[in-house]
Amino acid sequence: MNDIGALNLTACDREPIHIPGSIQPHGLLLIGRIGTHEIIGAAGETLFRATKGQTLEDYLGLSSVIDEAALDLGPAVLGTAVIDDILYDVHAFITDGHVVVELTQQADSPPMNSTFLANLESMSSGFERATSYADLFDSAARVFRRLTDYDRVLIYQFVDNEAGKVVGESRSDDMPSLMNHHFPASDIPRQARALYVRNRVRVIADVAGASLPIIGVDDAVRQIDLSDSTLRSVSPIHLTYLKNMGVAASASMSIVKDGILWGLVACHHSNPRPLPLTIRLACQALATSLSRQIKLREEAGLYRERIHLRAQEDVVLGRLGSDVTLEQFFAESADDLAKMMRADGFAAVQGADLFVSGQCPDPIDIGAVADYVRAPAAIKAFWTACLGQEMPAAEAFRDLASGLLAVTMSTEVPTILMWFRAERLQTVTWAGNPHKDVPLVPGAQLEPRVSFAAWSEEVQGCAPDWTIAETESAMRLVRSMLEARNNRRMRALNAELSTTLKENESLMQQKDFLLREVNHRVQNSLSLVSAFLRMQGRDALPEVKQQLDEADHRLKAVSLVHKRLYQADSTEIVDLSLYLAELCEELKATLSGKWANIISTRLAPVLIETDRAVSIGLILNELVINATKYAYQGEPGPISIALEQHRDSFRLTVSDKGIGAAGVTKGTGFGSRMLASLVDGLKGTVDYADNNPGLRATVTAPIR
């Protein structure tokens, strides 16, 4: 793709859709000052003239003053108001130092009574009764369509590379089906996906409706952030997209799983159609229930697969007797090793020896693949569903090995186990041609595609993807085989070298003693340095003492990794959750006693390289120190620490309930510079967000 095309394809990602300067025409918007609530802006010249100078409470006829403290926690419903004999629901939020009030009509809104709530509960319970994912998604589509009365409702799941696929659908007869159709990632730009996580329900009541500009006492009012707005006007690019699709109104509900956008409930209507507040709230509750069901089913499926694979592992590994060599084991079990991983072929390379079962590439090609994965597969399993994209030479034998799962067993002569999956030609149906025509004129606007007719594309060079449970099983197999090999080898050496047993044992003891001694000396040295820091801090000025204490915390973070390394079987990787848990206990012990019971942790197991673990420990140390220093102005307060894995990345979150953004450091101190350098070294990012109340710092980086 040329440079002009690249620039145009990123234009949508750069569009400031959260600052549109206008709203959709199916509601009213008022902007008031913080504190006084004097109206200083409104949507439309007429409304602004009618309200200018009044307070929000006076104009809306509210019986009580708007509670800004409550709005700091997030958007809230304030009740109802009658404007020009029309009943409106009143919704408010705080943004950019302003109180923003939105009003949407209650027309055709069902009452929020016991009958409505009972029906809502019945709809949610239907998700639990679904027998499969297909049944769940079809049921969800029907429920949302019944609730919204839109012509077509889609359950839209984000898949690889942020593209989307329709996995559930309910529609009227005059609306074309989009079931199983794919949509490219460019259809929902990056900043739009971020807003979907923040604002869970989005309604475009009239695609053809003219937006109402925000008018205010100054131009700054037009530039306020409307991320939390339900009336925020729509990007012209997206409006054209919907018109090209033949949609006159749309609504979407976010399906968020573990803080990540899993998908959307996308609703389309052939005529303009707003959604009253009652329906929007009901849709949001149902979307939350749907996401919970998806998470439960995914976890249950992974658990069942793990149990199944462990049972197969026990059968296969049962053949690794004391008198069975690896060569014999591969000869007898290669077929079963292939079957348990649902592979078309299995190969083991040990020096010049090759063991093959099933459909595999030529021995020369197997050797080339082994050389390619030898290093990356030594730390953790290497897997790919499209080998040719990572190893271009593999395109020549993609019909036999498009998918690869490989693990290296560390021995004198490394043994590499490889499972192959043959190419599975897949026809992907897109909603229109995803390869948009790119204008060749510099600066020209990229236009949405005009057609959404089914457009098929054959995907070549890929195989079915490997599951998390399969990669875990491959690692366990290698560990078990290595253990069996080592045990067998030790018995053989004992039998052959019985006369020198005592000498060998003595050498082993010396080695262990040396390692323990080295470890002991290093630990003593680190402890001595730590003691010096504390001694220097006793009589130092408060600022110097604080810096010395922080240096002591950093030293302990490095010391803990060293300690855990020599307690573990591997010196290359550590369990990040165990390391961080121990680090947190050390932090609690060094802080005042009041912190001990208010620092909580929720840490998922994550295997990571040692060098990266040291950096992550130092990052956690800095984030916790910052929270203790700034979140509660030096006083103890709750701090939550969470670690989780998503795909090939980890996410470390440190959150508090303190003063919020006011507690973010400016980045000029040593700790801030070190934190930025460490995050950059991990090729990660650190994001600060409102924790309502308090601050949430999230570090995201690749695991490897």
N, C-alpha and C positions, 0 to 999 in steps of 0.2 A: 504493500500500500504506500502511495506517495505521501509526502509530508502534509500537503494540503488536506488529503483525506483524513489523516490522523488528527489534525487540528479540528476538523469539522465533527468527527465522531466523538470528540470530548467536549463539544460545546454544551450539550445537554447536562453533563456533569458539573459544569461551571455556572449554570444558570442559578441566580439567587432566588429560588422559588419561595423561600421563607420571608422575603421582604418584597412582596408584590406591589405595595402601595395602593391596594384596592381590595374589594371584597366581591363575592358573588351577590346577585341582586335579590335573592330570596330571603334576606334578613336585614337587620340593622346593626350598626356598630357604633359605639361611643367610646371615646378615650378621655380619661380623667387624670388629673394630677394626683400623685401620691400625697397622702395626708389630707388635703382639702377636698379632693374628688371633684374639683371644678372641671367642667367639660371643656376641653381645649381642642377637640377634634372629633370628626364624625364622618361616616361614609355618605358622601353626597353633599352638595352645596346647600340644598334645602334643609336637610336635617341639621347641618351644622349651624345655620342661621337660627333655626328654631330652638336650639339647645345651648348655644354659646352663652357662657357666663353662669348657667345653672349648675347645680351639683347633680351628680348621678342619682343620688337618693331622691332629690326633689323631682327631677324629670320622670323617674321611673315610679314614683309613688311608693318607695320602699319604706316600711315602718321602722327599720333599724339601719344603723350605719354599716356600710360594707366592711367586713372584718378582713383587713389586709394580712393579719397574721395567719388566718386560715388560708388565704390565697397563696401565701408563700409556700404552702405545702403542695400546691398544685391547683389546676383549674377546678372550679366548683359551681354548682347550680345554686342560684340565689332565690329561686322561686318563679313567680309569674308577674307580668306587668301588662296593663291595658294601655295601648297607644292607638289613638284615633279609632276607638271602639274595636280594636283587634287584640286578641289575647296572645301574648308572647311568653315563651319560656326564656328565662334570663340566665345566661352563662357568663362567668367572669374569670379572668386570670390577670396576673401581673407580668409585665414584660418591659424591659428597657426603662425601668423607672416610671411606668405608667400603669394605671388600672384600665383594663380593656373589658368592656361589657358587650356581649353579643346577644341579640334577640332573634329568635326564630319562632314562627307561628305554630300554634298548637292545633292547627286545622287537621281534622281526621286523626287526631292522636288518641289511642286507646287509653282509658284510665288505668293508672298504676294501682289496681286493686288486687284483692286476693285471687280472683279468677285469672287475671293476667299473669300474676306471679306463679300460680299453679300450672298454667299452660307453659310458661317459660321453663319451669322445673321439669315438666314432662318432656319438652323438647330436648333439654340437656340430658335427661336420663336415657333418651333414645340413642345417644352416642355410645353409652356403655353397653347397649345390647347389640351393637354391630358385630358381625361375625368375622369381618375382614376389613382391611384398609379400604378396598373398593366399596364395600357396604357402608363403612363409616363416612367416606367422602360423599357418596351419593345421598346418604341420609342427611348429612350436613347441608348439602346444596338444596335439598327439598325444604328443610327447616328454614333456612335463611330466605328462600324464595317466598314461602308462606308468610313469614314475618314481615318482609319488606314489600311484597306484592310486585317485585320487579319481573320483567319478562325473562331474564336469563341470569342465573347465578352460577359462578364457576368457583371451584376450589383449586387454587393456583399454588403450586409448590415450586420453590426455588431449588434448582438442581445444580449440576456442575457448572462452574464459571458464572454463577449467578443468573444463568438463563432460567426460564420458567416453563413448567408443564402443567396443563390442565388435567387434574386427576379425578375431578368430580364435577357433575353438571346437572342442572335442572333448568328447563327452558320451555317457553311456549312454542307452539308449532310454527309460528311465523319467524322465529329467530333461528339462524343457522347454528349448527352444533360446532363447538370448538373442543370437544372431548379428545384428549390425548394429543392435542396440538401443542407445539413448543413455541415459545416466544424468546427472542434474543435478549441478552442482558441490557442492551441499550434501550429497550422499551421502558424500563423503569430505572432511571439514572441513580447513581450512588447517593446523592443527597436526598432523593425522594425516598429511597429505602430507609435512610436514617430517620426521616420524618414519620414514616409508617410505624417505627418502633416507639416514637415519642407520642404521636397522635394516632390512637388505635382505630378511630372511625373517621372516614373521609367521605363527604357527600358532594357531588357536583349535580345540583338539582336541575340545571338547564344549560346544556352545552352551548346553545346559541344565545344565551342571555348576556347582555352587556354588563360588564363589571362596573361597580360604583367606586370612583376614586375617593381616597381618604383626603379630606380637607381639614386643615387645622390652623392654629395661630402662627405656625412657622413650618418650614419645609421638613424639619426634623421629625415631625409627627408622621409624615408619610413613610419614613424609613424605619419604623419600629418593627421588631421581630414578631411575626405572626405565626410562629411554629405551632403554638397551642390553639390557634384559631380554627373553628369549624367552618367559618365563612370565607377563609382565605381564598382569593381569586386564583384562577388556574393558569398555568403556563400556556401561552398561545400554541406552543408546539404540541402539548398534550391535548388541547381542545381540537386541533386539526386531526390528531391521531384518532380521537373518539369519533369525530365527524366522518372520517374515512372508514371507520368501522361500522358506521350506521347507527351510532348510539346517541340518543338525545339526553340521557341522564345516566349517571353512574354513582355507585357507592362502593366503598371497600372497607373491610374489617381486617385488621392485622392478626395473623396467627403467629404469636411470639412464643418461642420455646427457649427457656433458660436465657432470656435477654437477647436472643438472636432471632431475626425475622425468618421464620420457617416458610411462610407463604402468606397468601391473601384469600379472603372471600371477596370475589369481584362480582358486583351486581350491575347489570345493564338493563336499560329501559328504552323503549322506542319513542316515548314521549317525556317531556319534562316531568320530574317527580321529586319533590323534596321528601326528607325523612324527618318527622318530628322527633323531639328530644327523647320521648319515651321509647320509641323504636330504636334510636341510636344507642341508648343505654342498654336495652335488651340485647341488641346485636353484639355489643362489646362484651357483655357477660357470656353470651353463647360462644363467641370466639375464644374467650379465655377457657371455657369448658372444653372446647374442641382441642385446643393446644395441649391441655392437660391429658386428654385421652391419647393424643398422638405420642406424647412423651411416655406414658405408661406402656403403650403397645410396643414402642421401640425398645424400651428397657426390658420388657418381658421377652420379646423376640431374641434380643441379644443373650439373655440369660439361658433360654432354651437351647440356642445354638452352642453356647459354651458347654453346657452339660452334655449335649450330643457329641461334641468333639472330644471332650475328656473321656467319655466312654470308649470312643474309637482309639484314642491314644493308649488307653490301658490295654486294649487287645493287642495292638501292634507292638507296644513296648514290652509286652509280656514275653516276646520272643528273644529279647536281649538277655539271654542267660549268661552265666559266668564263663561258659566255654564257647560263646558265639562271638565271632569277630564282626566288625562293621561291614566288611566285605560280604560275609555270609548273611548278615542282617539285610543289607540292601538287595542281595540276590533273592531272598525269600519274601521280603516285605515291600518291594518297590511298587508293585501293583496296588497294594492296600494303601500305601502312602499317597499315591495319586488319587485314589477314590475318595479318601477321607477329606481331601481338599477340593473335591469336585474339579480336578485337573485332568486335562487330556493326556498329559505326559509328566514323567518325573525323571530327573537326572541328578546324580551325585558325582562331583568331580573331586578326586583326592590325588593331587600330584598328576602323574601320567595315567592314573586309573580312571575309568569312566563306567558308571552304572546307569543304565537307561531302561525305562519302562514306558510303554504307551507311545503316543505320537509326539516325537521330539525332533528338533532340528538336526542337521548333520553334525557329527562329532566336532568338526572344525568350528562350526557356528556355536555349538554349546561351549567350547573352550573360549571363544571370543566373549560370549555373554558372561561366563564365569570371571574372566579378567575384568570386565566392566563393573561387576557388582561385588567383587571380592572385598574392597575397602568399605563401601557404604553399608554392606550387609553384615559387617562385623560387629557393629554396635547395636543395631536393632534390625528387624526384618526390613528388607527392601521389597517394595511391591509397586506394580503399575499395571493398569489395564490397557495401556497403549505404548508398548515398548518402543515402537518405531519412532515415537515423538521424542523419546529421551535418548535413544541409541539409534541414529539414522541407519546404520548398517543392518539393523534388525528388520527393516522393511523387506529385505530379500526373502525372509522366511516368516512373514507375518501370518501366513495361513496356518502355521504350526505353533507359533509362539508370539501372539500379540499381547497376551497377558503373562506376567512373570511375578512369582513370589520366591524370594531367595533369602537364605540365611547362611552365614559363614560360621563354621565351627572352628574355633581357634585351637589348632594343634600345631606340631612342628611343621607338618605339611597341611596347610589349611584345607578343610573339607567343606565344599560348597554344595548345599542342597538347593535344588531349583525345581519349582513346580511350574508347568507351562499350561496355558489355556489358548486354544486355537482362536483364530479370528472368527468373530460372529458378526456377519454383515447385518447391519441394523438400518432399517428405513425409518427416518425421523420425519414426522409430519409437522411442518411449521405453519403457523397462521400467517400466510403471506411469505414472500421471499425475504429471509432475514438479511440478505446481503444488499443493503440499501445502496442506491446509486449515490456516489459522492460527487458533489459539484467540483469542477476544476478551476473555478474562479476563486482567487484568494479572498477570504472573508465572507463567502457566500454562506447562507444559512442552510444547515442540513434539514431537509423536510422529512416528516414521517412518511412511511410507505403508504401507498394508496390502497393496495389490495390486501385483504386478509383471507383470500381464498387458499384452500389447502395447497401447500407446496412441499413436495416430498424431496428428501435428500438422503442418499445412501451413505452411511458412515462406515468407512473402511479402516482397517488397521487397529481395531479395538476388540477387546474381549470383555466378558462379564467381570465386574470389579470384584476385588477381594474384600471380605468383611473384616471388621475388627477382630472378631473371634477367630478367624482363620489365621491372621497374622500372629495373634497371641499363641495359637496352637503350634505354629511353626517354631516359635521361639522356645516353647516348652519342650518340643521334640528334640531340638538341638541340645538343650541343657541336659535332658535325660540321657541322650546318646553320649554326650561328652562325659557325663558322670559314669555311665556304664563302661565306656572305653577306659577312662582313668582307673576305675576299680579293677577292671580286667587286667590292665597293664600293670598295675601295682601288684596284683596277685602273681602275675607271670614273673615280674622282677624278683619278688620274694622267693619264688620257687627256684629261679635260676641263680640268684645271688644270695642264697641263704647263708653262705659263709661270711658275707660282708653285711649282714643285716644290721648288726650293732653299729657298724661304721656309718651306714646310710641313715639310721635313726639319729645318730649323733649329729650328722650333717644337717638333717632336717631340724633338729632341736636348735642347732647353732643359727640356722637361717631364721627360724621363728624368733629366737632370742634377739638376734640382730634387728629384725623388723620391729619387735616390741621395744627394744632399746632406742632405736632411731625415733620411733613414734613417741616414746616416753620423753626423750630429750627435746624433740620438737615441741611437744605439748608443754614441757617445763619452760622452754624458752618463751613460748607465746604467753604462758601464764606469768612469767617474770616481767615481760614487757607490759602486760596488763596491770600488774601490781605497781610498776613504776608510774604508769599513767595515773592510777588512783592516788598514789602517794603525792605526786606532783599536784594533783587536783585539790588536795585537802587545804593547802594554804594559798591556793591561787585565787586570783580575782574571779568573780562570778562568771564573766564571759570566757575567761581562759579555762575555768573548771568545766564549763559546759562543753567547750571544744574538746577537752581531754576526755570527758565522758563519752562524747560521740565517737571519738577515735577508738575508745575502749570497746564500744558496741561493734564497730566495724571489724576490729581485731577478733572479737569473739565469733563473728559471722564467718570469717576465714578459718578460724580454729575448728569450728564445728564441722565444716566440710572435711577437713583433714581427719578429724576424729572418726567421722562416719565412714570415710574411705577405707580405713584400716580395720574397721569392724565388719565391713561388707565383703562379699565374695568377689566383687568386681571393683577395680580401681578406675574404670573408665566411665561408668555411669552411676548415678545415685537416684534413690527415690526422693524426688523433690518434696513430697508431702511430709515424709519423716524428718528430713533436714529442716524444713521450715517450722514444723511443730516444735522441734527441739530448740530452734532459734527463738521462737516466740516465748518458750519457757525461760530461756536465758534473759530475754528482754524484760519479762515480768519480774524476774528475780532482781534485776538491777534497777528497776524503777521503784518508786515508793510502793508500800504495801497496798495502798488503795487501788492500784492498777491491776492487781492480781486476778480479781474475779470479774473485771469488766472488759478484758481483752478476750474476745471469742474467735475461734477458728473453725473453718469448714474447708478442709483440704482433701482434694481428690488425688489418688496416686498418679504420678507423672514421672516416667523414667527420662532422665536427661543427662547430658554429658557433664562431667565434673566442672570444667571451666565455666560453663554456662550457669551451673548451680551456684558457684561462688558469686558471680555477678548478680544473680537473682536474689541471693541472700543479702547482699549489700543494698540492693534496691529496696527490699522489704524493710531492712533496718532504717534506711533513710525515710521511707514513707511513714513508718510508725513513729520515728523520732519527730517528724514534722507534725504529725497528728497530736502527739502529746504536748508539743510546744505551742501550737497555734490554735487547734480546734476548740479547746476549752479555756484558752488564755492561761495555760499552765496548770489548771486544775484537772483532776481525774474525770474521765467521762468514757462512755462506751466506745470501743473500737472493734470493728469486725474485719477479719482477714479471711479471704476466700481464694481458693485455687481450683481451677477446672481446666479440662482439656476440650478443645473443639477442633476436630480434624487434626491437622498437623501443627497446631499452635496451642500455647497455653495462655491462660488469662489469670493474672494476679490482681485482686481487688482489695484495697484498703479503704474502708469507709468509716465515717464518724457521724455523730449527731450534733456537731458543734455549730460554729458560727458561719460555716459555709465558705463561699468564695473569698471572703475576707481573710480566711486562713491560708490561702495559697501563697507560697513564697514567691518572690519576684524573680528568682533564678540567678542572683548575683553572688550568693555565698558559695563556699567550697562544696557543701553538701548538695546544693542544687546543680552545680556544674558537674559534680561527680555522678549524680543521678542521671542527668542528661547524657553524659558520656557512656555510662553503663547501658542505658536503654538503646542508644545508637549502636553500641558494640554488639548488642543482641539482634540488631536489625528489626527492632520493635518500635512501638509507640507507647506514649503515656498520655492518657486523656483524663481530664478533670471534669466532673459533672456534678450538678446539684443533687444531693441525696435527700432533700426535702424532709427534715432539715439536715444540714451538714454538707459534707463534701465527700465525693467518691472518686478515688484515684484508681484508674484501671491501666495496667501494663499488659500489652498484648505483644507476643513475639513468637517466632517459629520455635518448635521444640528442637529441631536440628538445623 
